[in-house]
Amino acid sequence: MPLERLIMAQNKKKTQRWRWIAVITVWTFVLAVLLSFVSQSLFGAFASFVPALLILLIIVLTGIVFDMVGIAAAAADEVPLLAKAAKKVPGAREAVYLVRNADQVANFCNDVVGDISGIISGTLVAFLVLRLAAAGFFQENTLVSIVATGLISALTVGGKAFGKAVAIERSTDIIVWFAYLLTKVEAVLPGRPFFGRQLPPRRK
């Protein structure tokens, strides 16, 4: 019997792993298409340079913030989170769930959102250079595009390096804040898509 239970548990884990791979693949496609459409639509709606640059920086910042959350989920310790949950700190109970599923949280935040943000920001840089060239700010050439891409890449990598240091040092605070934010977003969405019925009932 113990051997059969062990085999059943291993098979269940494999099934859950493959299910997660399928779900995250589909979600990546959906998010990539949606975010690309929204960002490029907004980017094209503004004729001015400043709003277009602001959209680009928001995309870069989104990748940096989600990278911080993924690192915080992997680095956070359950013990202080359980203590906060016992004190009924908002978001702590949900943060415990995120830490216990840190591999999936990190996969989504670092790989899915991070990679999508990097791809979209690179595309928007190319659009921005073409727009500036068409407006007569400079003649279109490869060097300008390369320099602009290099600047955004440096900003992204530098921001993520800083974010990783902060995430490791303040992992508990960051994951509680993110969990609390998710609960607020989930409250206005149907079906409780983030935590659902995965959390145990609250203690009175």
MOVENLIN-V263405 format. One line per field, one symbol per residue. ss: DSSP state (H for helix, E for strand, C for the rest). psi: psi as a letter, one per 20 degrees, with the letter a starting at -180 (. if undefined). A space follows every 50 residues. Layout:
BEGIN
ss = ???
psi = ???
END
This chain:
BEGIN
ss = CHHHHHHHHHHHHHHHHHHHHHHHHHHHHHHHHHHHHHHHHHHHHCCCHH HHHHHHHHHHHHHHHHHHHHHHHHHCCHHHHHHHHHCCCCCHHHHHHHHH CHHHHHHHHHHHHHHHHHHHHHHHHHHHHHHHHHCCCCCCCHHHHHHHHH HHHHHHHHHHHHHHHHHHHCHHHHHHHHHHHHHHHHHCCCCCCCCCCCCC CCCC
psi = ghgghgghgghgggghghggggghgghggggggghgggghgggihphqhg hghggghggghghgghhgggghhhiqqhghghghhhjkppigghhggghi lhghghgggggfgggggggghgghggggghghghijhrpprhgggggghh ghggggggghgghggghhhkgggghgggggghhgghhjqqjmhghcjhqq qqq.
END
